[in-house]
């Protein structure tokens, strides 16, 4: 009989300094420094939920579908590394297996970060203080390159150069309490993130982007110390423009005509109230505003056939239950 061992919940992420380019398909270490926030709905109703359980057969289910346990980004790349230790702590023999079930609940994008972090926090909760925190994040990056964003929550910087990568948590979620991000969802079709990673590096200006990411991260650290949330989102907006300009030049078009028209309207609205927009790898325009203006953005989004969802910055993952 399968025994449920631990259940955790982690939050998806949005890039602030966007990630484009990873070391290779196995380690997935980012080629440059990036930053991001974890997010959820205003009532915490957006998350990835993962159960780790002990079973006779090895099985991984994501959103109701069996995954290929040997695929490159398979969570078993991490689970298998810790399998013996987990089974030992559960008092089980090595002929048993660890399986998982993961479910995305209302996620707009950034689900793989949350999926990786949820698996991570399940494992960490079993290990308590004995896990090697220096390599654990790199293990989770094999599932998702920006897993650190979800693992620590709030605002994080991932310092990386394609060989080494470590995430630094620089601001708690509550620093963003006066703001709402209106996630405007345009379509369920998106480019896989690997299309982004493989192509952006071909741009002649990519080395410049790598260098600038260090400067942007320094600026972000300063803004986080000052708790200057507006400037943090403005930095993200500038980075969005740069990222998608490069991507368009190498033939990766994420911002559709309708998204572009909406962004033009969001820019016009800056004459009426402060806002900043972000587009990551999915077909969403995330518009940060002060809480009092969230409905104005939502109403505009509907005029452009987008579905608006109110978001807030989320904290780190949570263990929901453990045997
Ligand atoms: C491509 O891990 P998304 C990107 O920094 C994440 O948010 C890559 O976005 C860019 O696929 C980013 O999570 O939407």
Boltz pocket constraint, residues with backbone or C-beta under 6 A from the ligand:
constraints:
  - pocket:
      binder: B
      contacts: [[A, 13], [A, 14], [A, 15], [A, 16], [A, 17], [A, 18], [A, 19], [A, 20], [A, 34], [A, 35], [A, 36], [A, 109], [A, 110], [A, 111], [A, 145], [A, 146], [A, 191], [A, 193], [A, 196], [A, 280], [A, 281], [A, 282]]
      max_distance: 6.0
